[in-house]
Amino acid sequence: MPTEILMPALSPTMEEGTLAKWLVKEGDEVASGDILAEIETDKATMEFEAVDEGTIGKILIDEGSEGVKVNTPIAVLLEEGESADDIDSSAGAAKEETPKAEESDKAAEAETPEAGYGRGASEANEAQSQNDSKAPAAPKTDKGERIFASPLARRIAADKGLDLTQIDGSGPRGRIVKADVESAQPTAAKSDSAAPAKDAAPVTEPAPAGASADAVIKMYEGRDFEEVTLNGMRKTIAARLTEAKQTVPHFYLRRDIQIDALLSFRSDLNKQLEARGMKLSVNDFIIKACALALQSVPDANAVWAGDRILKLKPSDVAVAVAIEGGLFTPVLQDADTKSLSTLSAQMKDLASRARDRKLAPHEYQGGSFAISNLGMFGIDNFDAVINPPHGAILAVGAGVKKPIIGKDGEITAATVMSVTLSVDHRVIDGALGAQLLNAIVENLENPMVMLA
């Protein structure tokens, strides 16, 4: 039987992606390792390689399709001796129904897969026999929106007295399938006048997190605005930041750092590195200072793991990189063991590939600590949001000339950089966070110690 090619999980957290571009067409012969398509995850555009050899018999998902769930069939591969006639017409069911298509119930009944497509013969026969009797019409929500469910799922739901509006689908793009209705419990009939049973526990609906999209749009009726559709990266950033602020108990530690010695030291080093075409940035020193501080205060080199804390041995430091429409946090592994010039070269490479969305998942996942530097944009100070499961993140402001009181009580000028350490209180307590920040400050105010 023909082999289905499934939407791959290109990172451990990927649940869906955009099939950006097909690099093959129906009838093309492919070998193991050939590039089939380009797929956009929430972080990057990655190439998808063939695992087996054969001929592309049918493409099920058009390029440009968004929100394609992992393990959804996207194409059919024919092996030697097979032809397009061997492809079951129902393989096309992987293409999600859309309201725009307005497919009839009769056409939808043909979607039940036969044996050989992830089903045994008995299951396929059962599905066919149940489909012989007409499935109920596709249900709709209170707003008139169609609920997508397979004919077999609708038939079983009707037999069991299930309300499909109360069932979450696990099929492609949330489509309700047989397994969803078989595992669901019957729901009580809806009635405006129905009262809870005498002994039943009171049921309360959760409060909405915010106004609906329709409600917000209605507020701005008559005003000039542009509606921007969220891409995968924006959706992920929104979800992760909401999770971080709601579930991570942040507290904040602030310090001013005098960086005149660092700027002078950096200038001297850059003169020596000029012949090699290298130039160190202040950010390179900050990365090194944080990496060494994590080694000096090893209890703070930790992440939250749900029911435990993981204390890391190496200093893997993530650095926020702004890109169009979002940001990446590429990770510099073993940053404490690397020279400033090596860190500088690696950071430039990671930042460049981040902006082109060419980073592999292992290059932006992991780490125990992060740095967000907005000083280059003239920001004096700010509070950064922790990137779970990291234990802390350092927000770095601009270096600004300020009057200070010298050691002998005289007023003098110094270049002062304000930093804020956002800390996860589950991982790092106040005193431990203060030790970590003190170690960072010590390294930056005495930069030569970082070369020891």
WOLINQUI-V524544 format. One record per residue. N is the residue number from 1. OMEGA is omega in whole degrees, 0 to 359 (NA if undefined). BURIAL is 1 if it has 16 or more other ideal C-beta (glycine too) atoms within 10 Angstrom, else 0. D_FIRST is the distance of its C-alpha to the first C-alpha in Angstrom with 2 decimals. Layout:
# WOLINQUI-V524544
n->N omega->OMEGA burial->BURIAL d_first->D_FIRST
n->N omega->OMEGA burial->BURIAL d_first->D_FIRST
This chain:
# WOLINQUI-V524544
n->1 omega->177 burial->0 d_first->0.00
n->2 omega->182 burial->1 d_first->3.80
n->3 omega->177 burial->1 d_first->6.46
n->4 omega->171 burial->1 d_first->9.46
n->5 omega->186 burial->1 d_first->12.79
n->6 omega->174 burial->0 d_first->15.44
n->7 omega->185 burial->1 d_first->19.16
n->8 omega->170 burial->1 d_first->20.80
n->9 omega->186 burial->0 d_first->24.01
n->10 omega->173 burial->1 d_first->26.29
n->11 omega->183 burial->1 d_first->29.24
n->12 omega->184 burial->0 d_first->29.98
n->13 omega->184 burial->0 d_first->31.33
n->14 omega->176 burial->1 d_first->28.84
n->15 omega->178 burial->0 d_first->27.56
n->16 omega->180 burial->1 d_first->26.75
n->17 omega->178 burial->1 d_first->27.22
n->18 omega->176 burial->1 d_first->27.48
n->19 omega->190 burial->1 d_first->24.89
n->20 omega->187 burial->1 d_first->27.79
n->21 omega->171 burial->0 d_first->26.35
n->22 omega->177 burial->1 d_first->23.23
n->23 omega->174 burial->0 d_first->23.93
n->24 omega->177 burial->1 d_first->20.98
n->25 omega->180 burial->0 d_first->20.01
n->26 omega->182 burial->0 d_first->17.14
n->27 omega->179 burial->0 d_first->16.70
n->28 omega->173 burial->0 d_first->18.12
n->29 omega->181 burial->0 d_first->16.98
n->30 omega->176 burial->1 d_first->17.34
n->31 omega->178 burial->0 d_first->18.09
n->32 omega->181 burial->0 d_first->18.54
n->33 omega->177 burial->0 d_first->21.71
n->34 omega->179 burial->0 d_first->21.63
n->35 omega->182 burial->0 d_first->22.91
n->36 omega->188 burial->1 d_first->20.53
n->37 omega->171 burial->1 d_first->22.90
n->38 omega->184 burial->1 d_first->26.21
n->39 omega->179 burial->1 d_first->26.28
n->40 omega->171 burial->1 d_first->29.57
n->41 omega->178 burial->1 d_first->30.31
n->42 omega->185 burial->1 d_first->33.64
n->43 omega->189 burial->1 d_first->35.26
n->44 omega->171 burial->1 d_first->33.71
n->45 omega->187 burial->1 d_first->31.37
n->46 omega->179 burial->1 d_first->28.92
n->47 omega->181 burial->0 d_first->26.38
n->48 omega->185 burial->1 d_first->22.72
n->49 omega->175 burial->0 d_first->21.16
n->50 omega->177 burial->1 d_first->17.67
n->51 omega->181 burial->0 d_first->16.59
n->52 omega->176 burial->0 d_first->13.96
n->53 omega->180 burial->0 d_first->14.18
n->54 omega->180 burial->1 d_first->12.24
n->55 omega->177 burial->1 d_first->12.88
n->56 omega->183 burial->1 d_first->13.48
n->57 omega->182 burial->1 d_first->11.70
n->58 omega->173 burial->1 d_first->13.45
n->59 omega->186 burial->1 d_first->16.18
n->60 omega->181 burial->1 d_first->16.51
n->61 omega->182 burial->1 d_first->19.83
n->62 omega->176 burial->0 d_first->22.74
n->63 omega->185 burial->0 d_first->24.97
n->64 omega->180 burial->0 d_first->28.08
n->65 omega->180 burial->1 d_first->26.43
n->66 omega->174 burial->0 d_first->28.44
n->67 omega->178 burial->1 d_first->27.88
n->68 omega->185 burial->1 d_first->24.11
n->69 omega->177 burial->1 d_first->23.62
n->70 omega->179 burial->0 d_first->22.10
n->71 omega->172 burial->0 d_first->18.45
n->72 omega->176 burial->1 d_first->17.94
n->73 omega->181 burial->1 d_first->14.71
n->74 omega->179 burial->1 d_first->16.30
n->75 omega->178 burial->1 d_first->13.72
n->76 omega->181 burial->1 d_first->10.11
n->77 omega->178 burial->1 d_first->9.44
n->78 omega->176 burial->1 d_first->7.93
n->79 omega->182 burial->0 d_first->8.22
n->80 omega->180 burial->0 d_first->10.61
n->81 omega->179 burial->0 d_first->10.16
n->82 omega->178 burial->1 d_first->7.69
n->83 omega->181 burial->0 d_first->9.89
n->84 omega->179 burial->0 d_first->10.85
n->85 omega->181 burial->0 d_first->10.82
n->86 omega->182 burial->0 d_first->7.07
n->87 omega->178 burial->1 d_first->7.89
n->88 omega->182 burial->1 d_first->9.34
n->89 omega->181 burial->0 d_first->12.99
n->90 omega->177 burial->0 d_first->13.55
n->91 omega->178 burial->1 d_first->12.00
n->92 omega->179 burial->0 d_first->15.42
n->93 omega->178 burial->1 d_first->17.01
n->94 omega->176 burial->1 d_first->17.02
n->95 omega->187 burial->1 d_first->19.88
n->96 omega->173 burial->1 d_first->22.81
n->97 omega->175 burial->1 d_first->25.07
n->98 omega->178 burial->0 d_first->28.49
n->99 omega->182 burial->0 d_first->31.83
n->100 omega->182 burial->0 d_first->32.26
n->101 omega->180 burial->0 d_first->29.36
n->102 omega->181 burial->0 d_first->30.90
n->103 omega->179 burial->1 d_first->27.80
n->104 omega->178 burial->0 d_first->28.77
n->105 omega->181 burial->0 d_first->27.83
n->106 omega->178 burial->0 d_first->26.35
n->107 omega->181 burial->0 d_first->23.89
n->108 omega->182 burial->1 d_first->23.15
n->109 omega->181 burial->1 d_first->22.25
n->110 omega->185 burial->0 d_first->19.09
n->111 omega->184 burial->1 d_first->17.79
n->112 omega->181 burial->1 d_first->16.69
n->113 omega->175 burial->1 d_first->12.98
n->114 omega->180 burial->1 d_first->11.26
n->115 omega->178 burial->1 d_first->9.76
n->116 omega->179 burial->0 d_first->6.71
n->117 omega->179 burial->1 d_first->8.43
n->118 omega->179 burial->0 d_first->11.08
n->119 omega->172 burial->1 d_first->12.38
n->120 omega->182 burial->0 d_first->12.97
n->121 omega->182 burial->0 d_first->13.36
n->122 omega->180 burial->0 d_first->17.09
n->123 omega->179 burial->0 d_first->17.07
n->124 omega->179 burial->1 d_first->15.02
n->125 omega->179 burial->0 d_first->17.47
n->126 omega->180 burial->0 d_first->20.33
n->127 omega->182 burial->1 d_first->19.47
n->128 omega->182 burial->0 d_first->19.25
n->129 omega->179 burial->0 d_first->22.50
n->130 omega->179 burial->1 d_first->24.28
n->131 omega->181 burial->1 d_first->23.30
n->132 omega->172 burial->0 d_first->24.74
n->133 omega->187 burial->0 d_first->28.07
n->134 omega->177 burial->0 d_first->28.71
n->135 omega->177 burial->1 d_first->28.28
n->136 omega->179 burial->0 d_first->31.46
n->137 omega->180 burial->0 d_first->32.04
n->138 omega->181 burial->1 d_first->31.11
n->139 omega->178 burial->1 d_first->34.06
n->140 omega->177 burial->0 d_first->36.28
n->141 omega->179 burial->0 d_first->38.49
n->142 omega->181 burial->0 d_first->42.27
n->143 omega->179 burial->0 d_first->42.22
n->144 omega->180 burial->0 d_first->39.99
n->145 omega->183 burial->0 d_first->36.92
n->146 omega->174 burial->0 d_first->33.60
n->147 omega->184 burial->1 d_first->31.70
n->148 omega->180 burial->1 d_first->27.96
n->149 omega->179 burial->1 d_first->26.13
n->150 omega->178 burial->1 d_first->23.09
n->151 omega->180 burial->1 d_first->24.19
n->152 omega->179 burial->1 d_first->23.34
n->153 omega->179 burial->1 d_first->25.37
n->154 omega->181 burial->1 d_first->28.23
n->155 omega->181 burial->1 d_first->28.23
n->156 omega->180 burial->1 d_first->28.48
n->157 omega->179 burial->1 d_first->31.05
n->158 omega->180 burial->0 d_first->33.15
n->159 omega->183 burial->0 d_first->33.12
n->160 omega->180 burial->0 d_first->34.17
n->161 omega->182 burial->0 d_first->36.68
n->162 omega->175 burial->1 d_first->35.15
n->163 omega->184 burial->0 d_first->36.29
n->164 omega->178 burial->1 d_first->33.30
n->165 omega->181 burial->0 d_first->35.77
n->166 omega->184 burial->0 d_first->36.35
n->167 omega->175 burial->1 d_first->32.73
n->168 omega->180 burial->0 d_first->31.12
n->169 omega->178 burial->1 d_first->27.50
n->170 omega->179 burial->0 d_first->25.01
n->171 omega->180 burial->1 d_first->22.24
n->172 omega->179 burial->1 d_first->22.01
n->173 omega->174 burial->1 d_first->25.66
n->174 omega->181 burial->0 d_first->27.04
n->175 omega->180 burial->1 d_first->25.14
n->176 omega->182 burial->1 d_first->25.87
n->177 omega->186 burial->1 d_first->22.93
n->178 omega->183 burial->1 d_first->22.98
n->179 omega->182 burial->0 d_first->23.81
n->180 omega->183 burial->1 d_first->26.74
n->181 omega->178 burial->1 d_first->28.45
n->182 omega->181 burial->0 d_first->27.90
n->183 omega->182 burial->0 d_first->29.71
n->184 omega->178 burial->1 d_first->32.40
n->185 omega->178 burial->0 d_first->35.82
n->186 omega->180 burial->0 d_first->37.46
n->187 omega->179 burial->0 d_first->39.82
n->188 omega->179 burial->0 d_first->43.29
n->189 omega->181 burial->0 d_first->43.97
n->190 omega->177 burial->0 d_first->45.50
n->191 omega->180 burial->0 d_first->49.17
n->192 omega->183 burial->0 d_first->51.75
n->193 omega->184 burial->0 d_first->54.38
n->194 omega->178 burial->0 d_first->52.38
n->195 omega->178 burial->0 d_first->54.07
n->196 omega->177 burial->0 d_first->52.55
n->197 omega->187 burial->0 d_first->53.06
n->198 omega->184 burial->0 d_first->56.32
n->199 omega->184 burial->0 d_first->54.85
n->200 omega->177 burial->0 d_first->51.88
n->201 omega->180 burial->0 d_first->51.82
n->202 omega->180 burial->0 d_first->52.49
n->203 omega->179 burial->0 d_first->49.48
n->204 omega->178 burial->0 d_first->50.06
n->205 omega->178 burial->0 d_first->47.88
n->206 omega->179 burial->0 d_first->47.57
n->207 omega->180 burial->0 d_first->49.67
n->208 omega->180 burial->0 d_first->47.80
n->209 omega->180 burial->0 d_first->47.70
n->210 omega->180 burial->0 d_first->49.05
n->211 omega->179 burial->0 d_first->49.36
n->212 omega->179 burial->0 d_first->46.26
n->213 omega->181 burial->0 d_first->45.25
n->214 omega->181 burial->0 d_first->46.57
n->215 omega->180 burial->0 d_first->49.84
n->216 omega->180 burial->0 d_first->50.34
n->217 omega->181 burial->0 d_first->49.62
n->218 omega->179 burial->0 d_first->52.07
n->219 omega->186 burial->0 d_first->54.74
n->220 omega->176 burial->0 d_first->54.63
n->221 omega->181 burial->0 d_first->54.62
n->222 omega->177 burial->0 d_first->57.09
n->223 omega->181 burial->0 d_first->56.81
n->224 omega->177 burial->0 d_first->55.23
n->225 omega->177 burial->0 d_first->52.11
n->226 omega->179 burial->0 d_first->48.76
n->227 omega->182 burial->0 d_first->45.65
n->228 omega->178 burial->0 d_first->43.44
n->229 omega->181 burial->0 d_first->39.84
n->230 omega->173 burial->0 d_first->38.99
n->231 omega->183 burial->0 d_first->36.42
n->232 omega->181 burial->1 d_first->34.40
n->233 omega->182 burial->1 d_first->37.18
n->234 omega->179 burial->0 d_first->39.90
n->235 omega->181 burial->0 d_first->38.11
n->236 omega->178 burial->1 d_first->37.66
n->237 omega->180 burial->1 d_first->41.29
n->238 omega->182 burial->0 d_first->42.53
n->239 omega->184 burial->0 d_first->40.65
n->240 omega->179 burial->0 d_first->41.72
n->241 omega->176 burial->0 d_first->45.33
n->242 omega->178 burial->0 d_first->45.62
n->243 omega->183 burial->0 d_first->44.32
n->244 omega->183 burial->1 d_first->46.72
n->245 omega->181 burial->0 d_first->49.79
n->246 omega->188 burial->0 d_first->49.11
n->247 omega->181 burial->0 d_first->48.17
n->248 omega->179 burial->1 d_first->49.87
n->249 omega->181 burial->0 d_first->53.64
n->250 omega->158 burial->1 d_first->54.95
n->251 omega->194 burial->0 d_first->58.47
n->252 omega->177 burial->0 d_first->60.07
n->253 omega->186 burial->1 d_first->62.41
n->254 omega->176 burial->0 d_first->64.25
n->255 omega->169 burial->0 d_first->66.24
n->256 omega->183 burial->1 d_first->68.00
n->257 omega->175 burial->1 d_first->67.67
n->258 omega->188 burial->1 d_first->70.23
n->259 omega->179 burial->1 d_first->68.35
n->260 omega->179 burial->0 d_first->71.19
n->261 omega->180 burial->0 d_first->70.98
n->262 omega->181 burial->1 d_first->67.22
n->263 omega->179 burial->0 d_first->67.68
n->264 omega->180 burial->0 d_first->70.41
n->265 omega->179 burial->1 d_first->68.41
n->266 omega->180 burial->1 d_first->65.34
n->267 omega->179 burial->0 d_first->67.58
n->268 omega->181 burial->0 d_first->68.96
n->269 omega->182 burial->1 d_first->65.54
n->270 omega->176 burial->0 d_first->64.19
n->271 omega->180 burial->0 d_first->67.15
n->272 omega->182 burial->0 d_first->66.29
n->273 omega->185 burial->0 d_first->62.58
n->274 omega->181 burial->0 d_first->63.31
n->275 omega->180 burial->0 d_first->63.35
n->276 omega->179 burial->0 d_first->59.79
n->277 omega->182 burial->0 d_first->58.63
n->278 omega->177 burial->0 d_first->57.94
n->279 omega->181 burial->0 d_first->59.20
n->280 omega->176 burial->1 d_first->58.93
n->281 omega->175 burial->1 d_first->58.64
n->282 omega->180 burial->1 d_first->60.16
n->283 omega->178 burial->1 d_first->56.65
n->284 omega->178 burial->1 d_first->56.06
n->285 omega->180 burial->1 d_first->59.10
n->286 omega->178 burial->1 d_first->57.92
n->287 omega->181 burial->1 d_first->54.56
n->288 omega->181 burial->1 d_first->56.46
n->289 omega->180 burial->1 d_first->59.01
n->290 omega->180 burial->1 d_first->56.44
n->291 omega->179 burial->1 d_first->54.51
n->292 omega->179 burial->1 d_first->57.75
n->293 omega->178 burial->1 d_first->58.87
n->294 omega->175 burial->1 d_first->55.75
n->295 omega->179 burial->0 d_first->56.76
n->296 omega->180 burial->1 d_first->60.34
n->297 omega->189 burial->1 d_first->59.28
n->298 omega->179 burial->0 d_first->56.24
n->299 omega->179 burial->0 d_first->56.11
n->300 omega->179 burial->1 d_first->55.26
n->301 omega->192 burial->1 d_first->52.30
n->302 omega->178 burial->1 d_first->50.00
n->303 omega->179 burial->1 d_first->47.18
n->304 omega->183 burial->1 d_first->46.54
n->305 omega->174 burial->0 d_first->43.63
n->306 omega->179 burial->0 d_first->43.92
n->307 omega->179 burial->0 d_first->45.79
n->308 omega->176 burial->0 d_first->47.15
n->309 omega->176 burial->1 d_first->48.37
n->310 omega->176 burial->0 d_first->46.93
n->311 omega->183 burial->0 d_first->49.65
n->312 omega->176 burial->1 d_first->48.38
n->313 omega->180 burial->0 d_first->50.07
n->314 omega->174 burial->1 d_first->49.32
n->315 omega->178 burial->1 d_first->50.43
n->316 omega->188 burial->1 d_first->47.28
n->317 omega->177 burial->1 d_first->48.68
n->318 omega->180 burial->1 d_first->46.73
n->319 omega->181 burial->1 d_first->48.34
n->320 omega->178 burial->1 d_first->47.67
n->321 omega->180 burial->1 d_first->46.92
n->322 omega->174 burial->0 d_first->47.20
n->323 omega->180 burial->0 d_first->44.70
n->324 omega->177 burial->0 d_first->44.34
n->325 omega->181 burial->0 d_first->43.13
n->326 omega->179 burial->1 d_first->43.22
n->327 omega->173 burial->0 d_first->43.72
n->328 omega->171 burial->1 d_first->42.22
n->329 omega->178 burial->1 d_first->43.72
n->330 omega->187 burial->1 d_first->42.85
n->331 omega->174 burial->1 d_first->43.94
n->332 omega->183 burial->1 d_first->46.35
n->333 omega->179 burial->0 d_first->45.68
n->334 omega->185 burial->0 d_first->48.67
n->335 omega->181 burial->1 d_first->50.97
n->336 omega->184 burial->1 d_first->54.02
n->337 omega->187 burial->0 d_first->53.67
n->338 omega->178 burial->1 d_first->53.29
n->339 omega->178 burial->0 d_first->56.13
n->340 omega->181 burial->1 d_first->56.94
n->341 omega->178 burial->0 d_first->55.96
n->342 omega->177 burial->0 d_first->52.55
n->343 omega->180 burial->1 d_first->51.94
n->344 omega->181 burial->1 d_first->53.09
n->345 omega->180 burial->0 d_first->50.74
n->346 omega->181 burial->1 d_first->47.71
n->347 omega->178 burial->1 d_first->48.57
n->348 omega->180 burial->0 d_first->48.92
n->349 omega->181 burial->0 d_first->45.52
n->350 omega->181 burial->1 d_first->43.77
n->351 omega->180 burial->1 d_first->45.59
n->352 omega->181 burial->0 d_first->44.73
n->353 omega->175 burial->1 d_first->40.99
n->354 omega->181 burial->1 d_first->41.14
n->355 omega->176 burial->0 d_first->42.60
n->356 omega->182 burial->0 d_first->39.80
n->357 omega->181 burial->1 d_first->37.25
n->358 omega->180 burial->0 d_first->36.03
n->359 omega->172 burial->1 d_first->36.61
n->360 omega->182 burial->0 d_first->33.96
n->361 omega->183 burial->1 d_first->33.80
n->362 omega->180 burial->0 d_first->35.72
n->363 omega->178 burial->1 d_first->38.53
n->364 omega->176 burial->1 d_first->39.32
n->365 omega->179 burial->1 d_first->38.48
n->366 omega->184 burial->1 d_first->40.89
n->367 omega->179 burial->1 d_first->44.62
n->368 omega->190 burial->1 d_first->47.39
n->369 omega->181 burial->1 d_first->49.72
n->370 omega->178 burial->1 d_first->49.62
n->371 omega->174 burial->1 d_first->52.07
n->372 omega->186 burial->1 d_first->52.44
n->373 omega->176 burial->1 d_first->55.10
n->374 omega->179 burial->1 d_first->56.42
n->375 omega->180 burial->1 d_first->59.76
n->376 omega->178 burial->0 d_first->58.77
n->377 omega->177 burial->0 d_first->58.69
n->378 omega->179 burial->0 d_first->62.20
n->379 omega->181 burial->0 d_first->61.31
n->380 omega->179 burial->0 d_first->64.05
n->381 omega->179 burial->1 d_first->62.20
n->382 omega->178 burial->0 d_first->59.32
n->383 omega->181 burial->0 d_first->57.28
n->384 omega->178 burial->1 d_first->53.64
n->385 omega->180 burial->1 d_first->50.91
n->386 omega->177 burial->1 d_first->49.41
n->387 omega->183 burial->1 d_first->45.79
n->388 omega->9 burial->0 d_first->44.32
n->389 omega->182 burial->1 d_first->44.16
n->390 omega->178 burial->1 d_first->46.99
n->391 omega->183 burial->1 d_first->50.42
n->392 omega->174 burial->1 d_first->52.37
n->393 omega->180 burial->1 d_first->52.50
n->394 omega->175 burial->1 d_first->55.49
n->395 omega->187 burial->1 d_first->56.46
n->396 omega->177 burial->1 d_first->58.60
n->397 omega->183 burial->1 d_first->61.12
n->398 omega->171 burial->1 d_first->63.19
n->399 omega->185 burial->1 d_first->66.09
n->400 omega->175 burial->0 d_first->69.22
n->401 omega->181 burial->0 d_first->72.88
n->402 omega->173 burial->0 d_first->74.81
n->403 omega->178 burial->0 d_first->78.28
n->404 omega->176 burial->0 d_first->78.35
n->405 omega->181 burial->0 d_first->81.09
n->406 omega->183 burial->0 d_first->81.58
n->407 omega->182 burial->0 d_first->82.53
n->408 omega->178 burial->0 d_first->86.22
n->409 omega->180 burial->0 d_first->85.94
n->410 omega->176 burial->0 d_first->86.00
n->411 omega->181 burial->0 d_first->83.75
n->412 omega->179 burial->0 d_first->81.48
n->413 omega->177 burial->0 d_first->78.30
n->414 omega->174 burial->1 d_first->74.90
n->415 omega->186 burial->1 d_first->71.29
n->416 omega->177 burial->1 d_first->69.57
n->417 omega->180 burial->1 d_first->65.85
n->418 omega->178 burial->1 d_first->64.84
n->419 omega->175 burial->1 d_first->61.78
n->420 omega->177 burial->1 d_first->60.27
n->421 omega->173 burial->1 d_first->58.19
n->422 omega->189 burial->1 d_first->55.86
n->423 omega->173 burial->1 d_first->55.21
n->424 omega->186 burial->1 d_first->52.94
n->425 omega->176 burial->0 d_first->55.55
n->426 omega->185 burial->0 d_first->53.05
n->427 omega->187 burial->1 d_first->52.71
n->428 omega->177 burial->1 d_first->56.06
n->429 omega->186 burial->0 d_first->59.43
n->430 omega->182 burial->0 d_first->62.22
n->431 omega->180 burial->0 d_first->64.24
n->432 omega->177 burial->1 d_first->61.21
n->433 omega->178 burial->1 d_first->60.12
n->434 omega->178 burial->1 d_first->63.69
n->435 omega->180 burial->1 d_first->63.64
n->436 omega->181 burial->1 d_first->60.44
n->437 omega->177 burial->1 d_first->61.88
n->438 omega->180 burial->0 d_first->65.19
n->439 omega->178 burial->1 d_first->63.42
n->440 omega->180 burial->1 d_first->61.66
n->441 omega->180 burial->1 d_first->65.01
n->442 omega->180 burial->1 d_first->66.77
n->443 omega->183 burial->1 d_first->64.29
n->444 omega->179 burial->1 d_first->64.58
n->445 omega->177 burial->0 d_first->68.37
n->446 omega->191 burial->0 d_first->68.78
n->447 omega->182 burial->1 d_first->66.05
n->448 omega->180 burial->0 d_first->67.42
n->449 omega->180 burial->0 d_first->66.48
n->450 omega->179 burial->1 d_first->62.80
n->451 omega->183 burial->0 d_first->63.36
n->452 omega->NA burial->0 d_first->64.93
